């Protein structure tokens, strides 16, 4: 009996040694993981981007000439031109940027949920949006406009009350008419292309959007015209980062300021916007250099 007891004691002792060793191993692994997570959490926003080797920038894929995908599947436009420069200055290569397609209505959410690092998507700066994201210095001027068929007699907002107004959800045009003219019947679409197609196909008698977008859209469409060229406030387009991400905001602000010396945004206009507008639209009507407005 004593031999059996000794045998059982030896087995129990061996089990304890293995269990303790396994527990120690798990503890070490958990400590290692915690240290790794802590190290990741202590990285600054710029260091995280550099560690990833790419900056994720939210852009439009369907708003020419500001952000769109060309026939070769390549991102193009005024915002894209700037996005590449951001990547070049931050990571040393303009191609180290991951373009993430966004819609007007989800730009804020994409920043809040860390799906992107920066938004450069024709983003009009407003007090309401500034409560949810941090805007960089501006790089473009913008106002609201209204387009109608060429044979329309519309000349003011009052004339829209008997029509259906096409709107793109989440835009400043959507916010403006919802707040100031709730009596005007509207038809809203998530995607920019859907809104344009609805208007072009006659589903609405007018289309409200950023005037810069409308100027470009009607240029080669004689069946339409921009009848209200400025509506509401004269606003600005700016980049946006997640609320509290002061490091990335400061980096972009400093870059915008430094680019004034080379007239970067004027060159961006010449490369991406000039051919999209009629000759009466000038670079100084659109661009902001050095963030000065």
Secondary structure, DSSP 8 states (H G I E B T S, - for coil): -HHHHHHHHHHHHHHHHHHHHHHHHHHHHHHHHHHHHHHHHHS-HHHHHHHHTSEEEEE-SEETTTEEE-TTS-EESHHHHHHHHHHHHHHS-TT-EEEEE--GGGHHHHHHTTS-SEE-SS-B--HHHHTTEEEEEEEEEEEEEEEEETT----SGGGGGGS-EEEETTSHHHHHHHHH-TTS-EEEESSHHHHHHHHHTTS-SEEEEEHHHHHHHHTT-TTEEEEEEEEEEEEEEEEEEETT-HHHHHHHHHHHHHGGGGTHHHHHHHHHTGGGS-TT--HHHHB-STT--
